[in-house]
C-alpha cells in the first residue's frame, strides 16, 4: 500500500545542493522516500525521524524568525510522516488485517496532529524573505496535504475505531 501512496507524493528534496544540517536533512528525507518505495516502512520511519531531528537542530541554530519557523514546521511535518510510517510498519507486523490494533490507529492520529501543526506554521509563516525558503515551504505544504490525505486513507483502510481515539 505504501508504494502506491509514496509514488504519488510530491518530492520535497528538489532544491539545490546544500551544506551542513540542511543537506543532511534533505539526504535523510530522500533516504526515507527510497526506503518507503522499497516497502520498508520501518527503515523509512527511522530515516524521516532523523530528518525531523535535523530540522529541530536547524531550528535551534537559526536566528532569522521566518526560517526558524520553516524548520520547526518541517520538523512537525517529518514527525507526522514518521508516525504514519510507524503505523504502517506496525500494521504489517501484526498481520496486515483490518481492523488495526488501537496502537496503529493512535500512530495515525498522532501523525495527523503533527501534520496539522506543520500546516498551521506553514500558513502563519507566509513571508519567507528568500526564494529558496519560499520554494521549500511551498513544496512542504503540498507534501503535507498529500500526507494528511494518505493518513486518512490508511485510517479508513485499517478500519480504525473512532471511539478508541
Secondary structure, 3 states (H helix, E strand, C coil): CHHHHHHHCCCCCCCCCCCHHHHHHHHHHHHHHHHHHCCCHHHHHHHHHHHHHHHHHHHHHCCCHHHHHHHHHHHHHHHHHHHHHHHHHHHHHCCCCCCCCHHHHHHHHHHHHHHHHHHHHHHHCCCCCCHHHHHHHHHHHHHHHHHHHHHHHHHHHCCCCHHHC
